[in-house]
Amino acid sequence: MTRCEVCGNDYDLAFYVETRDGARHVFDSFSCAIHRMAPICEHCRVQIIGQGVEAAGQWFCGAHCARAAGKRGIVDRV
């Protein structure tokens, strides 16, 4: 059994996620993985579960938030 690093549940079906920098995380559910790993929109502070938008090294949930934060040339759909 493996313990989830977010909720502490000791679960036989836990899974691992390895990041690009080699860090390894263990979770018992996708909701715990999202809670720990999803980036947060720089403007509205929501966790970005979908594609998101990166502008000048910052992450936004969509073009609207990127534009609201002063980023230019970002559109949701081209």
N, CA, C and O atoms as a MOPAC input file, in Angstrom:
PM7 MOZYME 1SCF
protein

 N      0.85600 1    -1.17600 1     0.00000 1
 C      0.00000 1     0.00000 1     0.00000 1
 C      0.90200 1     1.24000 1     0.00000 1
 O      2.00600 1     1.23400 1     0.54500 1
 N      0.40600 1     2.27000 1    -0.61200 1
 C      1.17000 1     3.50700 1    -0.72800 1
 C      0.31000 1     4.67100 1    -0.25700 1
 O     -0.88800 1     4.72100 1    -0.53500 1
 N      0.92800 1     5.60400 1     0.45600 1
 C      0.21300 1     6.73100 1     1.04800 1
 C      0.20400 1     7.93200 1     0.09600 1
 O      1.25200 1     8.33800 1    -0.40600 1
 N     -0.99100 1     8.50000 1    -0.15000 1
 C     -1.15700 1     9.69100 1    -0.98100 1
 C     -0.50900 1    10.88500 1    -0.28200 1
 O     -0.72800 1    11.10300 1     0.90900 1
 N      0.28900 1    11.65700 1    -1.02300 1
 C      0.98600 1    12.78900 1    -0.41200 1
 C      0.08000 1    13.98300 1    -0.14100 1
 O      0.49800 1    14.92200 1     0.53700 1
 N     -1.14400 1    13.97400 1    -0.64800 1
 C     -2.07300 1    15.07300 1    -0.40000 1
 C     -2.99000 1    14.75900 1     0.78000 1
 O     -3.02800 1    15.50600 1     1.75700 1
 N     -3.72200 1    13.66200 1     0.68800 1
 C     -4.73000 1    13.36200 1     1.71300 1
 C     -4.26900 1    12.35300 1     2.75100 1
 O     -4.90800 1    12.20200 1     3.79200 1
 N     -3.16500 1    11.65700 1     2.48300 1
 C     -2.64600 1    10.69200 1     3.43500 1
 C     -3.28900 1     9.32100 1     3.38400 1
 O     -2.94400 1     8.44700 1     4.18000 1
 N     -4.22400 1     9.11500 1     2.45700 1
 C     -4.89600 1     7.82800 1     2.33100 1
 C     -3.88300 1     6.75200 1     1.93000 1
 O     -3.10500 1     6.94700 1     0.99600 1
 N     -3.89500 1     5.63800 1     2.62600 1
 C     -3.04000 1     4.50000 1     2.31600 1
 C     -3.83400 1     3.59400 1     1.38000 1
 O     -4.80000 1     2.95900 1     1.80300 1
 N     -3.43300 1     3.52900 1     0.11000 1
 C     -4.28400 1     2.95000 1    -0.93200 1
 C     -3.49300 1     2.00800 1    -1.81700 1
 O     -2.38800 1     2.33200 1    -2.24900 1
 N     -4.06500 1     0.82800 1    -2.08900 1
 C     -3.35600 1    -0.15900 1    -2.90100 1
 C     -3.33900 1     0.18400 1    -4.39300 1
 O     -2.55600 1    -0.40200 1    -5.14000 1
 N     -4.17300 1     1.11100 1    -4.84000 1
 C     -4.20000 1     1.49100 1    -6.25900 1
 C     -3.64200 1     2.89400 1    -6.49100 1
 O     -3.96900 1     3.54300 1    -7.48500 1
 N     -2.80500 1     3.35400 1    -5.57200 1
 C     -2.17600 1     4.66500 1    -5.73800 1
 C     -1.32500 1     4.65300 1    -7.01500 1
 O     -0.91600 1     3.59500 1    -7.49400 1
 N     -1.07300 1     5.83800 1    -7.54600 1
 C     -0.26500 1     5.94200 1    -8.76400 1
 C      0.77800 1     7.03900 1    -8.59800 1
 O      0.66000 1     7.91300 1    -7.74000 1
 N      1.79300 1     6.96700 1    -9.43900 1
 C      2.90300 1     7.91600 1    -9.37800 1
 C      2.86900 1     8.85100 1   -10.58300 1
 O      2.46900 1     8.46000 1   -11.68000 1
 N      3.29100 1    10.07700 1   -10.36000 1
 C      3.46800 1    11.05000 1   -11.43400 1
 C      4.89200 1    11.56900 1   -11.31800 1
 O      5.29500 1    12.06000 1   -10.26400 1
 N      5.64800 1    11.46300 1   -12.39600 1
 C      7.00900 1    11.97100 1   -12.40200 1
 C      7.06100 1    13.24200 1   -13.24200 1
 O      6.55800 1    13.26600 1   -14.36500 1
 N      7.66200 1    14.28400 1   -12.70900 1
 C      7.73500 1    15.55900 1   -13.41000 1
 C      9.00300 1    15.63200 1   -14.25600 1
 O      9.88600 1    14.78200 1   -14.14400 1
 N      9.08100 1    16.65100 1   -15.09700 1
 C     10.24600 1    16.81700 1   -15.97400 1
 C     11.54200 1    16.96600 1   -15.19700 1
 O     12.60200 1    16.56900 1   -15.68000 1
 N     11.47200 1    17.53100 1   -14.00300 1
 C     12.70000 1    17.71500 1   -13.21700 1
 C     13.06400 1    16.47000 1   -12.40200 1
 O     13.99800 1    16.49900 1   -11.60000 1
 N     12.32600 1    15.38500 1   -12.61000 1
 C     12.64400 1    14.12100 1   -11.95600 1
 C     11.96300 1    13.89000 1   -10.62700 1
 O     12.13200 1    12.82700 1   -10.03000 1
 N     11.19100 1    14.86300 1   -10.14100 1
 C     10.46000 1    14.67300 1    -8.88700 1
 C      9.37700 1    13.62000 1    -9.10100 1
 O      8.76600 1    13.55400 1   -10.16800 1
 N      9.14600 1    12.80700 1    -8.09200 1
 C      8.13200 1    11.75200 1    -8.18100 1
 C      7.09400 1    11.96900 1    -7.09400 1
 O      7.43200 1    12.11800 1    -5.92000 1
 N      5.82200 1    11.98500 1    -7.49500 1
 C      4.71300 1    12.21800 1    -6.57500 1
 C      3.79400 1    11.00300 1    -6.57600 1
 O      3.68000 1    10.30400 1    -7.58300 1
 N      3.14200 1    10.75700 1    -5.44400 1
 C      2.21300 1     9.63500 1    -5.34200 1
 C      0.84900 1    10.15700 1    -4.88800 1
 O      0.74300 1    10.96700 1    -3.96700 1
 N     -0.20300 1     9.65800 1    -5.57400 1
 C     -1.57000 1    10.10100 1    -5.30100 1
 C     -2.50900 1     8.91000 1    -5.28800 1
 O     -2.22800 1     7.87000 1    -5.88500 1
 N     -3.63200 1     9.07800 1    -4.59600 1
 C     -4.64000 1     8.01900 1    -4.58600 1
 C     -5.79700 1     8.33900 1    -5.52800 1
 O     -6.65500 1     7.48800 1    -5.76300 1
 N     -5.83000 1     9.57500 1    -6.07600 1
 C     -6.91800 1     9.96100 1    -6.97900 1
 C     -6.45600 1    11.10200 1    -7.87900 1
 O     -5.48700 1    11.79800 1    -7.57700 1
 N     -7.16200 1    11.27800 1    -8.98100 1
 C     -6.84800 1    12.39800 1    -9.86400 1
 C     -7.13200 1    13.73300 1    -9.17700 1
 O     -6.44300 1    14.72100 1    -9.43200 1
 N     -8.13800 1    13.76600 1    -8.31100 1
 C     -8.42900 1    15.03600 1    -7.63200 1
 C     -7.27100 1    15.45000 1    -6.73500 1
 O     -6.96000 1    16.63900 1    -6.66100 1
 N     -6.62700 1    14.52300 1    -6.05900 1
 C     -5.45400 1    14.87000 1    -5.24800 1
 C     -4.28600 1    15.30300 1    -6.14400 1
 O     -3.55600 1    16.23400 1    -5.80500 1
 N     -4.11200 1    14.63100 1    -7.28000 1
 C     -3.03600 1    15.00900 1    -8.20200 1
 C     -3.25900 1    16.42000 1    -8.73700 1
 O     -2.31500 1    17.20600 1    -8.82200 1
 N     -4.49100 1    16.74400 1    -9.09700 1
 C     -4.81800 1    18.08900 1    -9.58000 1
 C     -4.56500 1    19.11100 1    -8.48600 1
 O     -3.98200 1    20.16500 1    -8.73700 1
 N     -5.00000 1    18.80100 1    -7.27900 1
 C     -4.82100 1    19.71800 1    -6.14700 1
 C     -3.34200 1    20.08300 1    -5.96700 1
 O     -3.01200 1    21.24300 1    -5.71500 1
 N     -2.46900 1    19.10700 1    -6.09300 1
 C     -1.04400 1    19.32100 1    -5.85400 1
 C     -0.31400 1    19.89300 1    -7.07500 1
 O      0.59200 1    20.71100 1    -6.91900 1
 N     -0.70000 1    19.47200 1    -8.29400 1
 C      0.15300 1    19.73700 1    -9.45000 1
 C     -0.36700 1    20.75100 1   -10.45900 1
 O      0.41800 1    21.28200 1   -11.24400 1
 N     -1.65900 1    21.03500 1   -10.46300 1
 C     -2.19700 1    21.94900 1   -11.47800 1
 C     -1.68000 1    23.37100 1   -11.24500 1
 O     -1.67500 1    23.85600 1   -10.11300 1
 N     -1.24600 1    24.03500 1   -12.31800 1
 C     -0.82900 1    25.43000 1   -12.15600 1
 C     -2.02400 1    26.30200 1   -11.79900 1
 O     -3.17000 1    25.91400 1   -12.02800 1
 N     -1.76200 1    27.47500 1   -11.24100 1
 C     -2.82100 1    28.39400 1   -10.82000 1
 C     -2.77800 1    29.63200 1   -11.70500 1
 O     -1.71300 1    30.20500 1   -11.93700 1
 N     -3.94900 1    30.04000 1   -12.19600 1
 C     -4.05900 1    31.21900 1   -13.05700 1
 C     -3.53900 1    32.45300 1   -12.30900 1
 O     -3.93900 1    32.72100 1   -11.17600 1
 N     -2.64800 1    33.19000 1   -12.95800 1
 C     -2.05200 1    34.38400 1   -12.35400 1
 C     -3.07500 1    35.49700 1   -12.11700 1
 O     -2.85300 1    36.39000 1   -11.30000 1
 N     -4.20700 1    35.43300 1   -12.84500 1
 C     -5.19900 1    36.50500 1   -12.71500 1
 C     -6.34400 1    36.13900 1   -11.76100 1
 O     -6.57500 1    36.84000 1   -10.77600 1
 N     -7.05500 1    35.04900 1   -12.04900 1
 C     -8.24700 1    34.71600 1   -11.25300 1
 C     -7.98600 1    33.67200 1   -10.16900 1
 O     -8.86000 1    33.40900 1    -9.34200 1
 N     -6.79600 1    33.07600 1   -10.16300 1
 C     -6.34900 1    32.13300 1    -9.14000 1
 C     -7.03200 1    30.76000 1    -9.18700 1
 O     -6.92800 1    29.99300 1    -8.23000 1
 N     -7.72800 1    30.44000 1   -10.28700 1
 C     -8.32700 1    29.11700 1   -10.42900 1
 C     -7.22600 1    28.11800 1   -10.82100 1
 O     -6.25400 1    28.48600 1   -11.48000 1
 N     -7.38900 1    26.85800 1   -10.41200 1
 C     -6.45100 1    25.83500 1   -10.86000 1
 C     -6.72600 1    25.51800 1   -12.31200 1
 O     -7.87900 1    25.33900 1   -12.70300 1
 N     -5.67800 1    25.44600 1   -13.11600 1
 C     -5.80200 1    25.22100 1   -14.55200 1
 C     -5.75600 1    23.72100 1   -14.80700 1
 O     -4.70900 1    23.08800 1   -14.67200 1
 N     -6.90100 1    23.16400 1   -15.17600 1
 C     -6.99400 1    21.73200 1   -15.41600 1
 C     -6.92700 1    21.43500 1   -16.91200 1
 O     -6.49700 1    20.35300 1   -17.31200 1
 N     -7.34800 1    22.38600 1   -17.73500 1
 C     -7.30600 1    22.21800 1   -19.19000 1
 C     -5.99100 1    22.71800 1   -19.76200 1
 O     -4.95000 1    22.65200 1   -19.10900 1
 N     -6.05000 1    23.21700 1   -20.99000 1
 C     -4.84600 1    23.64900 1   -21.69000 1
 C     -4.16200 1    24.83800 1   -21.04200 1
 O     -2.94600 1    24.82000 1   -20.85100 1
 N     -4.91800 1    25.87000 1   -20.70000 1
 C     -4.30200 1    27.07400 1   -20.15900 1
 C     -3.54400 1    27.84000 1   -21.23100 1
 O     -3.42000 1    27.38700 1   -22.36900 1
 N     -3.04400 1    28.99900 1   -20.85300 1
 C     -2.30400 1    29.87300 1   -21.76400 1
 C     -1.05400 1    30.34300 1   -21.03100 1
 O     -1.13400 1    30.82100 1   -19.89900 1
 N      0.09200 1    30.20800 1   -21.67400 1
 C      1.32500 1    30.71600 1   -21.08700 1
 C      1.71400 1    31.99600 1   -21.81200 1
 O      1.72200 1    32.04300 1   -23.04200 1
 N      2.03500 1    33.02600 1   -21.05200 1
 C      2.47400 1    34.29500 1   -21.62500 1
 C      3.58600 1    34.86500 1   -20.76200 1
 O      3.39200 1    35.14200 1   -19.57900 1
 N      4.74300 1    35.03500 1   -21.36500 1
 C      5.90000 1    35.60500 1   -20.67000 1
 C      6.20900 1    34.86700 1   -19.36700 1
 O      6.51300 1    35.48600 1   -18.34700 1
 N      6.12700 1    33.53900 1   -19.41600 1
 C      6.46400 1    32.73200 1   -18.24700 1
 C      5.39100 1    32.64900 1   -17.18000 1
 O      5.62800 1    32.06400 1   -16.12400 1
 N      4.21500 1    33.21500 1   -17.42200 1
 C      3.10200 1    33.14500 1   -16.47500 1
 C      1.98700 1    32.29700 1   -17.07700 1
 O      1.81000 1    32.27100 1   -18.29500 1
 N      1.23200 1    31.60000 1   -16.21600 1
 C      0.13100 1    30.75400 1   -16.66600 1
 C     -1.20600 1    31.40900 1   -16.34500 1
 O     -1.40400 1    31.99900 1   -15.28300 1
 N     -2.12500 1    31.28000 1   -17.31800 1
 C     -3.48200 1    31.81100 1   -17.18100 1
 C     -4.45300 1    30.72200 1   -17.61300 1
 O     -4.11000 1    29.85200 1   -18.41400 1
 N     -5.68300 1    30.77600 1   -17.07200 1
 C     -6.67700 1    29.76200 1   -17.43000 1
 C     -7.17000 1    29.95200 1   -18.86600 1
 O     -7.61800 1    28.99200 1   -19.49300 1
 N     -7.09500 1    31.16200 1   -19.38600 1
 C     -7.51400 1    31.43100 1   -20.76200 1
 C     -7.04700 1    32.80400 1   -21.21000 1
 O     -6.43500 1    33.55100 1   -20.44700 1
 N     -7.34800 1    33.12100 1   -22.46700 1
 C     -6.91500 1    34.39200 1   -23.03800 1
 C     -7.52100 1    35.58400 1   -22.30100 1
 O     -6.86800 1    36.61600 1   -22.15000 1
 N     -8.76900 1    35.44800 1   -21.84200 1
 C     -9.41500 1    36.56100 1   -21.14600 1
 C     -8.59400 1    36.99400 1   -19.92900 1
 O     -8.35000 1    38.18600 1   -19.74100 1
 N     -8.17200 1    36.04200 1   -19.10900 1
 C     -7.37900 1    36.37400 1   -17.92300 1
 C     -6.00000 1    36.90200 1   -18.30700 1
 O     -5.47500 1    37.80200 1   -17.65200 1
 N     -5.41200 1    36.35000 1   -19.36200 1
 C     -4.10700 1    36.85100 1   -19.81300 1
 C     -4.22300 1    38.30900 1   -20.23600 1
 O     -3.38000 1    39.13200 1   -19.87700 1
 N     -5.27200 1    38.63100 1   -21.00400 1
 C     -5.47300 1    40.02300 1   -21.42900 1
 C     -5.77100 1    40.91700 1   -20.23000 1
 O     -5.28700 1    42.04700 1   -20.17200 1
 N     -6.55600 1    40.43400 1   -19.27700 1
 C     -6.88000 1    41.22200 1   -18.08400 1
 C     -5.62200 1    41.51900 1   -17.27000 1
 O     -5.56400 1    42.51900 1   -16.55600 1
 N     -4.61800 1    40.65300 1   -17.37800 1
 C     -3.35900 1    40.85300 1   -16.67300 1
 C     -2.36800 1    41.67100 1   -17.50500 1
 O     -1.21500 1    41.84600 1   -17.11200 1
 N     -2.83000 1    42.17300 1   -18.66300 1
 C     -1.99500 1    43.05000 1   -19.47700 1
 C     -1.19200 1    42.38100 1   -20.57300 1
 O     -0.39300 1    43.03600 1   -21.24100 1
 N     -1.39200 1    41.08400 1   -20.77000 1
 C     -0.68200 1    40.38700 1   -21.85000 1
 C     -1.35700 1    40.71200 1   -23.18000 1
 O     -2.58400 1    40.76300 1   -23.25800 1
 N     -0.57800 1    40.92700 1   -24.20100 1
 C     -1.12000 1    41.31200 1   -25.51200 1
 C     -0.97000 1    40.19600 1   -26.52800 1
 O     -0.07000 1    39.36300 1   -26.42600 1
 N     -1.86500 1    40.18900 1   -27.51300 1
 C     -1.77300 1    39.23200 1   -28.61900 1
 C     -2.23300 1    37.82800 1   -28.30800 1
 O     -1.95400 1    36.90700 1   -29.07600 1
 N     -2.91900 1    37.64000 1   -27.21900 1
 C     -3.39400 1    36.31200 1   -26.82500 1
 C     -4.86800 1    36.19500 1   -27.20200 1
 O     -5.67500 1    37.06200 1   -26.86800 1
 N     -5.21100 1    35.10800 1   -27.90600 1
 C     -6.61500 1    34.86500 1   -28.27100 1
 C     -6.95400 1    33.42400 1   -27.91100 1
 O     -6.09300 1    32.54400 1   -27.91800 1
 N     -8.24300 1    33.20200 1   -27.59100 1
 C     -8.67700 1    31.83200 1   -27.26100 1
 C     -8.74000 1    30.94700 1   -28.49100 1
 O     -8.46100 1    29.75000 1   -28.42200 1
 N     -9.10900 1    31.54200 1   -29.61900 1
 C     -9.30800 1    30.73500 1   -30.81300 1
 C     -8.86400 1    31.54000 1   -32.03300 1
 O     -9.25800 1    32.69400 1   -32.20400 1
 N     -8.04900 1    30.92600 1   -32.86600 1
 C     -7.59300 1    31.60800 1   -34.07700 1
 C     -8.08000 1    30.90300 1   -35.30800 1
 O     -7.79200 1    31.33800 1   -36.42300 1

